Amino acid sequence: MSDSTRFAGQILGKFVAGSAWADIAAPLRHEAKRSILNHLGCALGVAQDPAVTTALSVMRAFSGLPAATVVGQGARLDPMSAAFVNAIASNLLDYDDTHLRTVIHPAAPLAPALLALAEQRGFSGAAVLHAFLLGGEVECRIGNAVSPGHYARGWHITSTCGAFGAAAGCARLLGLDAERTWHAIGIAASQAAGLVENLPTAAKNIGVGNAARHGMLAALFAEQGYKAAPAAIEGPLGWARATGDACDIGAITEGLGSDWEIGRNTYKPYPAGIVFHAVIDACLELRDSIGVPPEAIARVTVAGDALLLARGDRVVRNERDARVSIHHSAALGFIRGRAGVADFEMPAVTDPALAAFRAKVVALLDDSLPRGAATVTVQLADGREARTTVTAPRGSIERPMSDAELEAKFRDNAAIGGFVGRADRQIEAIWELEAAAEIGPLMALLA
C-alpha cells in the first residue's frame, strides 16, 4: 500500500516508529533543547500560583505510586498526574512556545508527558528529545490539517492536538512499533478536547493538563494491545470531521520527515498570546518615536487579522483577559514601556492609568495583514498622527529569541517562582540533556 492510500494515523505511526535519532539534524536537536528550556522555565515561574498548587492538591488525593516530579513543588505523583499538573504550569501565563500557523503551544501538552514517563521508566535524555520532536511534529501537522476551521469552531487546538502529540511521543518512548503507534494516535482521537470559550477561565488549564495525561494513557493502552479505528482522525465520523471540516491529509503527509513543522516553533518575550506580540512591539516603537506623554494621545487604533480581533477585542476584568487583550497590550506599550509578567497581573489590570488608556484603544479588522502582524495608528490631541506596522515581532521565526535571551527568560521565571539559586544548574542540565543517561538528575534539580 502506498502512502497516498494509507490512513493518516498509519502514516504517522510509520514515521514515528521508523525515525532514527542519528538522522535528526543538529539544529533540530538543538531546537528541542530550546523548547524544553523554555517549557521548564515557564513551569517554574508559576510554582506558587494557586492554579498550580490547587491542581497538585486535587491530583495528589488520587495519585498512584509517586514516580514523577511535579516541577517546583517538592512533590512526586504518578506519571499521568504529574504530567497533568506540569502541563497546567507550563501554559498558565501564555508565556510558552507557539507554532504560529496553528497557534498550538507544542510543549505544554507534550513535554510533561515525556518527562514523567521517562523519569518513571529510566529513559535517556536523547530519547526524550527525539520523542519531543516526533510528538511535536505529529501535533503540528494534525493541527495544520484541520486549521483554521477547527479553532474557529471553538476547539482549543493546543488541548486537542496536544493529545495526539503526547500519544505519539509517549509511543516513541515506549518503543511501540508502527502499528501500535498508529493505534495510540487513534485512541487519542477519542480523548482530544478543549474549548476556546473556556480560555479566560481555569477550565482552559484542565484541557491542557488532560492533553498530556490522555496522550500518555492512549500510548499505554496501545502498548497493551488496545486498537483504534483505521480512520479515527479523518474518517466520515472521525475526529477531524466531528470537530471541524474534512481533514487535509496532504498537510499531514507532505514533506514528513524532511520539512519539520516543529522546527517552526517560536518562543515568547512577552507573557501574552502570540498574536499580541506585534501590538506590543508596535506600541513600544511608536512610544519611542513620537516622544510624547500618554495624556497627549487621543486615540490608538490597532488593526489586525480576524484571529487577533476574535481573541483580543475584549473587556479586561482579570489577569487572563489581560494576557489576550489588544487594549491592555497597547496600554502597556505606551504607559509602562514594557510587558513583563507583573504587567499582566491583577495590580496592572486595576491600575487606573492603564484602565484609562485601554479605553482609548480601538480594534479594527485588516484582512490584508498576515497572522501575527499588526498596524498601530496613534492620533495625538494636537491632530498629528503616527503609524507603524509590525509583521515580524520579537520571538518570531524572522526575529527569534537567542539562546542567551531564552536563558535570561528562564532565570527571570525561576526568580519569580523562588528558584533563582538553582537556575544556572538547571540551565546547564537542560543543555546537556542529550548526553544524559537518564533524566532523574535534571528532575531532581527541578523539584
PEURVEN-V467660 format. One line per field, one symbol per residue. phi: phi as a letter, one per 20 degrees, with the letter a starting at -180 (. if undefined). psi: psi as a letter, one per 30 degrees, with the letter a starting at -180 (. if undefined). Layout:
phi=???
psi=???
//
This chain:
phi=.fgfdefgfffffffffefdgfeefgffgfffffffgfgffffffdgefgfefffffffgfdfeffccfegmdmcccfgffffgfffgffefeldefbefgdlfeffgedgfffffffffdmffffffffffffffffgffffgfdeefgffeoefffffffffffffffffgfmffgfffgfgffffgecebqdfgeffcffgffffffgfffffffffffgeofccfgdgedfgdeffffdregfefgfeefmfncdefffefcceecebggfeffffffffffgffelcfgfeeebcdddafffgffedebfedbfffffccgffgfffgeedmabegffdeggfgefgfffffgfeecdcecffefgndbdddddefenfccbbdddcfgnfgfcfffgffffffgfffffffncgfdgffffffffegfeffbdggffffef
psi=klffglleeeeeeeeeffkkeffkkeeeeeeeeeeeeeeeeeeefgfgkeeeeeeeeeeefgkbkjfkkjkgfhlklleeeeeeeeeeeefeghgalkjeefgkjeeefeeeeeeeeeeeghlleeeeeeeeeeeeeeeeeeeefgkfeeeffgkjfeeefeeeeeeeeeeeefgkleeeeeeeeeefffgjlkkefgeglffeeeeeeeeeeeeeeeeeeeegfkllkehfeglegaeeefgbakkjeefeekgkfejjeffgklkkfkilkeffeeeeeeeeeeeeefhlleffkekkkkkaleeeeeefilkjfaeeeefhkeeeeeeeeeefgliaeffgleeeegjeeeeeeeffkkkkkjffklkflkkkkkklfgflkkkkkjfilkflefilkleeeeeeeeeeeeeefggeffeeeeeeeefgeffkflgeeeeeff.
//
